[in-house]
Amino acid sequence: MRLGYYMRRDPEASLVADSGGRVVGFMMGELRSGEFGLEEPTGWIEVMGVDPDLRGQAIGRRLAEEMLAHFKRRGARSVRTLVEEGTPGIAEFFTALGFEPAGLTPFVKKLE
Ligand SMILES: CC(C)(COP(=O)(O)OP(=O)(O)OC[C@H]1O[C@@H](n2cnc3c(N)ncnc32)[C@H](O)[C@@H]1OP(=O)(O)O)[C@@H](O)C(=O)NCCC(=O)NCCS
């Protein structure tokens, strides 16, 4: 269902890394505008993963660079993502790619 959602919305923002015919990483997101008061088209990186045995070999970086190039071609001037506190390595990964903390604070309310 999730793959279908992203493929319908922005097919070129669903990427896989291929090694010898095997998928070793993926990244999915989409270009959106008009959300959270952000009127300009903004790229969002939302789901990603690299094979744990192959991490640290720039697979994630290459996926992200391809994603950013796609968003730029589509007119985005910024790319956003949300990082859950306490998830190891994700903030470090995005920081290494040049991302910095943004002025958006997520709020949540439990539905009972
Ligand atoms: C985050 C993730 C995508 C990184 O993939 P990767 O292929 O290992 O990353 P890369 O080798 O391309 O690293 C790119 C940069 O990020 C840095 N980086 C990556 N993981 C890091 C970590 N755990 N700690 C510190 N820095 C890290 C690298 O040092 C590198 O920096 P450099 O290019 O300046 O040398 C991968 O670790 C992963 O899949 N994690 C789990 C993802 C997850 O939880 N998904 C579910 C929520 S969406």
PDBQT file of the ligand as one rigid body, heavy atoms in Angstrom, charges set to zero:
ROOT
HETATM    1  C1  LIG A 201      20.632   6.183   7.827  1.00  0.00    +0.000 C 
HETATM    2  C2  LIG A 201      21.031   5.232   6.711  1.00  0.00    +0.000 C 
HETATM    3  C3  LIG A 201      20.028   5.369   5.543  1.00  0.00    +0.000 C 
HETATM    4  C4  LIG A 201      22.441   5.620   6.241  1.00  0.00    +0.000 C 
HETATM    5  O1  LIG A 201      22.776   4.832   5.115  1.00  0.00    +0.000 OA
HETATM    6  P1  LIG A 201      24.302   4.569   4.738  1.00  0.00    +0.000 P 
HETATM    7  O2  LIG A 201      24.341   4.030   3.350  1.00  0.00    +0.000 OA
HETATM    8  O3  LIG A 201      24.962   3.784   5.786  1.00  0.00    +0.000 OA
HETATM    9  O4  LIG A 201      24.898   6.067   4.786  1.00  0.00    +0.000 OA
HETATM   10  P2  LIG A 201      26.129   6.609   3.973  1.00  0.00    +0.000 P 
HETATM   11  O5  LIG A 201      27.231   5.600   3.982  1.00  0.00    +0.000 OA
HETATM   12  O6  LIG A 201      25.686   7.088   2.630  1.00  0.00    +0.000 OA
HETATM   13  O7  LIG A 201      26.569   7.840   4.870  1.00  0.00    +0.000 OA
HETATM   14  C5  LIG A 201      26.379   9.198   4.445  1.00  0.00    +0.000 C 
HETATM   15  C6  LIG A 201      26.928  10.099   5.526  1.00  0.00    +0.000 C 
HETATM   16  O8  LIG A 201      26.151   9.947   6.727  1.00  0.00    +0.000 OA
HETATM   17  C7  LIG A 201      26.973   9.583   7.812  1.00  0.00    +0.000 C 
HETATM   18  N1  LIG A 201      26.310   8.581   8.622  1.00  0.00    +0.000 N 
HETATM   19  C8  LIG A 201      25.550   7.569   8.162  1.00  0.00    +0.000 A 
HETATM   20  N2  LIG A 201      25.123   6.805   9.198  1.00  0.00    +0.000 NA
HETATM   21  C9  LIG A 201      25.672   7.361  10.319  1.00  0.00    +0.000 A 
HETATM   22  C10 LIG A 201      25.618   7.025  11.697  1.00  0.00    +0.000 A 
HETATM   23  N3  LIG A 201      24.934   5.959  12.137  1.00  0.00    +0.000 N 
HETATM   24  N4  LIG A 201      26.282   7.801  12.584  1.00  0.00    +0.000 NA
HETATM   25  C11 LIG A 201      26.972   8.875  12.163  1.00  0.00    +0.000 A 
HETATM   26  N5  LIG A 201      27.066   9.264  10.854  1.00  0.00    +0.000 NA
HETATM   27  C12 LIG A 201      26.420   8.490   9.944  1.00  0.00    +0.000 A 
HETATM   28  C13 LIG A 201      28.219   8.973   7.192  1.00  0.00    +0.000 C 
HETATM   29  O9  LIG A 201      29.348   9.133   8.033  1.00  0.00    +0.000 OA
HETATM   30  C14 LIG A 201      28.359   9.746   5.892  1.00  0.00    +0.000 C 
HETATM   31  O10 LIG A 201      29.055  10.953   6.108  1.00  0.00    +0.000 OA
HETATM   32  P3  LIG A 201      30.154  11.456   5.026  1.00  0.00    +0.000 P 
HETATM   33  O11 LIG A 201      29.532  11.252   3.669  1.00  0.00    +0.000 OA
HETATM   34  O12 LIG A 201      30.357  12.882   5.391  1.00  0.00    +0.000 OA
HETATM   35  O13 LIG A 201      31.334  10.574   5.241  1.00  0.00    +0.000 OA
HETATM   36  C15 LIG A 201      21.088   3.743   7.200  1.00  0.00    +0.000 C 
HETATM   37  O14 LIG A 201      21.907   3.674   8.329  1.00  0.00    +0.000 OA
HETATM   38  C16 LIG A 201      19.738   3.163   7.562  1.00  0.00    +0.000 C 
HETATM   39  O15 LIG A 201      19.064   2.570   6.696  1.00  0.00    +0.000 OA
HETATM   40  N6  LIG A 201      19.311   3.294   8.821  1.00  0.00    +0.000 N 
HETATM   41  C17 LIG A 201      18.006   2.827   9.255  1.00  0.00    +0.000 C 
HETATM   42  C18 LIG A 201      16.933   3.699   8.633  1.00  0.00    +0.000 C 
HETATM   43  C19 LIG A 201      15.637   3.661   9.392  1.00  0.00    +0.000 C 
HETATM   44  O16 LIG A 201      15.578   3.595  10.606  1.00  0.00    +0.000 OA
HETATM   45  N7  LIG A 201      14.551   3.732   8.602  1.00  0.00    +0.000 N 
HETATM   46  C20 LIG A 201      13.226   3.774   9.167  1.00  0.00    +0.000 C 
HETATM   47  C21 LIG A 201      12.764   5.193   9.332  1.00  0.00    +0.000 C 
HETATM   48  S1  LIG A 201      12.545   6.063   7.801  1.00  0.00    +0.000 SA
ENDROOT
TORSDOF 0
